[in-house]
Amino acid sequence: MAGALTACGKVTQVAQPNTDTSFFDGTGRVMVSTSNRSLTTLSLGEAPFYVVVRGIHANGKSDELAWGKVTITRPPRTAQWEQAKAVAYRKGDVIIDKASPSWAYLRFNPSGPSVELDVRRLKKGYAHYWVVLYTGTGRAVMTLIDGEKSALATVNITPWDAGSTHRSLIRLAALANPSTRATPPSWDTLSQVITDASLATLGWDLPTPAVASVMPEAPSLAYGRERDTQLLSVMTLLDAGNTAGALQLLKRLETNQAIPGMTPADYAVIADRIELR
């Protein structure tokens, strides 16, 4: 790590490019809301924020590769988030000022506003990389990165929002099942059905990792929701080009009320997206 001399004479650390081909770096950005709780975005009122990056093997098992935390507080007697102070931590509430192996660096950008991520030296060779930004109250946004993208020296973690979250949950349902692990539904199929427009109509809330509010440093991240498992079967048929079969299965799920929390209007939104793709 090289030093750079600033105008005031202070030496600051400058991150060097990643030259080790066994590892890769990553950057990402999640838009957050300054208003009250939203179904599609995390709000600044839910801070602190935590991030975990896990590498998922081809057999479905996973390893934690990086973790980080950021607190965001406004000065007393001000409502302006532009004046907020952000402090980043590793586990054990040790303050950090940059990313390093095992420790992700989160910072607050009042422009947007957004929470930005910097991770260093993530090990290559995993089938997938799971990136989750979550709150102490339990809600999360996430994305899955296919392993082949790690061939790059630096990966831009995008999309990373409500849409990527709900699409990733269906893919995670595939990775949790040995019979579908090797052939999860394609991102193209998922993106054609689970769109920003359909989510606005569906009104699906962001998911909650298990025990995140109790153990924010080590959430189980065990979602396993029935909705995602059932929709996986629909998406698998679509991936195989069987649109009629996918619609028939969706209708059968509706008739049997097989998906908790799904209303007739929700089924209609999904059916419309399937017919339009």
Buried (B, 14 or more C-beta within 10 A) or exposed (E): EEEEEEEEEEEEEEBEEBEEEEBBBBBBBBBBBBEEBBEBBBBBBBBBBBBBBBBBBEEBEBEEBBBBBBBBBBEEEEEEBEEBEBBBBBEEEEEBEBBBEBBBBBBBEBEBBBBBBBBBBBBBEBBBBBBBBBBBBBBBBBBBBEBEBBEEEEBEBEBBBBBBBBBBBBBBBBBBEEEBBEEBBEBEBBBBBBBEEBBEBBEBEBBBBBBBBEEBBEBEBEBEBEBBBBBBBBBBBBBEEEEEBBBEBBEEBBEEEBBEEBEEEBBEBBBEBBEEB
